[in-house]
Amino acid sequence: MTDDIRNVADPTPPIEQPDTDRMPAEDTGEQTTQSPIPVLPGTEAQDAYEGLDASDAEAYAKLKARRAERRRKKLIRRGIIAGAIAAVALVGVVAVNLLTQEPEAVFEPITDIAIAGTYTDSVDARGSLEPLSSTVVTPAVSGTIAEVRVAAGQQVQAGDVLMIIDNPELDLAVNEALRSLQAAEADLAAAKRARTDAYNEWYAYDEVTDEEGNVIPYAGADPAAAEDSVAAAERAVASAQASYDQAVATAGQRTVTAPSSGSIVAMNAQVGADPSEPAANSTGASGPLVQIADLSQMKVTIQVSEEDIARVAVGQTAQVSFPAFDDIMLQGTVQNIASIASGSGDMIYMGDSSVSFAVDILIDQPDPRLKPGMTAQVTLITEQLDNVVMVPSMALSTDDGMNYYVMVETDPETHETERRDVTVVAQNDSYAVVGRVEGAGLQAPEDEPEIPPSPVADGEIIVISGGSMSMGDGAVGSGAASADAL
């Protein structure tokens, strides 16, 4: 009867119960018994399954449990993988944030140190090196250059022959002047003889009278007229002599000599050329035929702006260097300051002023390698103070525009500062003198009181910006300075 009901409920053949002892276990990491796949629950087969015997129902329950276990393990594995991916993503985000995050700014004040030494203020300018004196030699006669006896760079003495010019016409002029002189001298001699004859006749006439004692009138030459003739002849001789001397001197100028001692700084004379025509140098430009310069003393002319000219005085010291020679540094002296300003077109000064004044710097002992026309860099020392303490000009602060102070860092670790009131003795763009070195007696510039001791010591740390107290604006002067540590 049971078999009949099973057949009616499930026309499919009955599922045979496999031998679980012979079936391989599912690869789950543990030994299990495989059962046949049962019909899905909630179907007609499920209703038929409810009529299974106890052994079939037990097998089905085990199979269902194994499936549930497998699903649970799959969910666990998926969760682990998802968690690992999320962890990796989180680590990446954190790493990116750490790499892109700007480091927290560390507050550090800007500082410098006080320096004890020599304070100098200066004016810098560029100029051209020139000989103190020079002479351009220009022949006085024309003709053709027959011989050149000197070369550029050669040392000459006054009277040395530089060149010889050929001009036959000058010889003809000398000969003609000589003949004129000789003729004038002959006329003078004749006039003198005539004068002698006139006087002789005159003296003889004084003794002649007639028989009756009457004086016979004089009919001979007039001595006074003879004197006039002699005077005229003498004037003619003098004129002829001057003409002859001039002709000889002109002819002598064909031999061109050095008017002064010095160096030949320009030599453009060439054999066969006309010395009266403009000479051309090696570059083709017009230049002097011969130029002699005294290179024992040289000068540099610079242009100083109107803002700085008041600080320049005759006798001040200057340091002169030359871009052409790194090893040449010469000392110069201000020799002359122009009284009239020059316009911006003539300016060589390293600044922005449109008005400047020419200043001549004398160099007593120039280096033999230097040549006229070379560029010179001049540092004109306008003020110098020894044994003083200097602080950076940017460190000066003021509350009222008149009294100044600086902030001194007293603790480098905590950056604690201390205010020190200072007296500004001298100042430029770089440094400000705030007093003399303790124990050093130093007089300030003329018409100023003695420089007081500095409230800041050599080597103390001076705060330029970022101190614990607010700072004012430091006053800034002009010029350049050097601070040589003691």
Secondary structure, DSSP 8 states (H G I E B T S, - for coil): -HHHHHHHH--S-------TTTS---SSSS----------TTSHHHHHHTT--HHHHHHHHHHHHHHHHHHHHHHHHHHHHHHHHHHHHHHHHHHHHHHHS--------EEEE-EEEEEEEEEEEEEEEEEEEEEEE--SS-SEEEEE---TT-EE-TT-EEEEEE-HHHHHHHHHHHHHHHHHHHHHHHHHHHHHHHHHHHHHHTT-B-TTS-B----S--HHHHHHHHHHHHHHHHHHHHHHHHHHHHHHTTEEE-SS-EEEEEE---TTS-TTS-EE-TTS-EE-SEEEEEEEEEEEEEEEETTTGGG--TT-EEEEEETTEEEEEEEEEEEEE-SS-B-GGG--BSSS-S-EEEEEEEESS--TT--TT-EEEEEEEEEEEEEEEEEEGGG-EESSSS-EEEEEEEETTTTEEEEEEE---EE-SSEEEEEE-TT-----STTS----B-SS-TT-EEEEES-SS---------SEEEEEE-
